[in-house]
Amino acid sequence: MSYEGYKQGRNKSKGGLIRSFIRLEGNKIKDIEFSGDFFLFPESAIESIVESLKDAVADYDSVLSAVQSVYESEPITAPGTSPEDFAASIMQAIES
C-alpha cells in the first residue's frame, strides 16, 4: 500500500511501537492503517479498531472512545499497549 497523502504518527508504548497512517477528509478519519512491533491478540482486533475509527471525528476524545469501545467489546490481550497508546499515535498523525 502506498501511503502518499497520509499523515503518519507514532507512539512508543511499553508493548512496542505503534505507527499510524491516516488520511483525513475535513475533520474526519477516512482511512487508517497501523504497523509496528506491538502485539494484539486476537490479530483480528486490529481490523476492529480500524473499522471503529473510520469516519470518526479527528479529536482525542472521539479517537480514544472508538478504540476503548473495541477493547471493551472484544476479548483483547495487548501486553503493554492500551487504548491511550493508540490514541497518542493517531493524534500525532492528525496534528502533523
C-alpha positions as CSV (number, residue, x, y, z in Angstrom):
1,M,0.0,0.0,0.0
2,S,1.2,3.5,-0.8
3,Y,0.9,6.0,2.0
4,E,1.1,9.1,-0.2
5,G,-1.4,11.6,1.1
6,Y,-1.4,10.0,4.5
7,K,-0.2,11.6,7.8
8,Q,2.0,9.5,10.0
9,G,2.1,9.3,13.8
10,R,4.0,7.1,16.2
11,N,3.9,6.3,19.8
12,K,6.3,4.0,21.7
13,S,4.3,2.1,24.3
14,K,5.6,-0.4,26.8
15,G,4.4,-3.1,24.4
16,G,6.1,-1.7,21.4
17,L,6.0,1.0,18.7
18,I,2.5,1.9,17.3
19,R,2.8,3.6,13.9
20,S,-0.4,5.0,12.4
21,F,-1.1,6.2,8.8
22,I,-4.2,8.4,8.5
23,R,-6.0,10.0,5.6
24,L,-8.3,12.8,6.7
25,E,-11.3,14.3,5.0
26,G,-12.2,17.5,6.7
27,N,-12.3,16.7,10.4
28,K,-13.0,13.0,10.0
29,I,-10.7,10.0,9.6
30,K,-11.4,8.5,6.2
31,D,-8.7,5.8,6.2
32,I,-6.3,4.5,8.8
33,E,-3.7,1.7,8.9
34,F,-1.4,0.6,11.7
35,S,2.0,-1.0,11.8
36,G,4.7,-1.5,14.4
37,D,6.2,-4.1,16.7
38,F,3.3,-4.2,19.2
39,F,1.3,-7.4,19.9
40,L,-2.5,-7.5,19.9
41,F,-4.5,-10.7,20.3
42,P,-6.6,-11.8,18.6
43,E,-4.9,-10.4,15.5
44,S,-8.3,-9.6,14.0
45,A,-8.8,-7.0,16.8
46,I,-6.7,-4.5,14.8
47,E,-9.2,-4.6,12.0
48,S,-12.0,-3.9,14.5
49,I,-10.0,-0.9,15.7
50,V,-9.5,0.3,12.2
51,E,-13.2,-0.1,11.4
52,S,-14.2,1.8,14.6
53,L,-12.1,4.7,13.6
54,K,-13.3,5.2,10.0
55,D,-15.4,8.3,9.9
56,A,-14.6,9.2,13.5
57,V,-14.1,12.8,14.3
58,A,-10.4,13.5,14.4
59,D,-10.1,14.7,18.0
60,Y,-8.7,13.0,21.1
61,D,-11.9,12.2,22.8
62,S,-13.6,10.6,19.8
63,V,-10.5,8.6,18.8
64,L,-10.0,7.3,22.4
65,S,-13.7,6.4,22.7
66,A,-13.6,4.5,19.5
67,V,-10.6,2.4,20.5
68,Q,-11.8,1.9,24.0
69,S,-15.1,0.6,22.7
70,V,-13.3,-2.2,20.8
71,Y,-11.2,-3.1,23.9
72,E,-14.4,-3.3,25.9
73,S,-16.4,-5.3,23.4
74,E,-13.8,-7.9,22.4
75,P,-11.5,-10.2,24.4
76,I,-8.3,-8.3,23.6
77,T,-5.0,-9.1,25.0
78,A,-2.4,-6.4,24.3
79,P,0.6,-6.7,26.6
80,G,1.9,-3.2,27.4
81,T,-0.4,-1.5,24.9
82,S,-3.6,0.5,25.8
83,P,-6.3,2.5,24.0
84,E,-4.4,5.6,25.2
85,D,-1.3,4.4,23.3
86,F,-3.2,4.0,20.1
87,A,-4.9,7.4,20.6
88,A,-1.4,9.1,21.1
89,S,-0.1,7.7,17.8
90,I,-3.3,8.7,16.0
91,M,-3.3,12.2,17.4
92,Q,0.4,12.7,16.5
93,A,-0.6,11.9,12.9
94,I,-3.6,14.2,13.0
95,E,-1.6,17.1,14.4
96,S,1.3,16.6,12.0
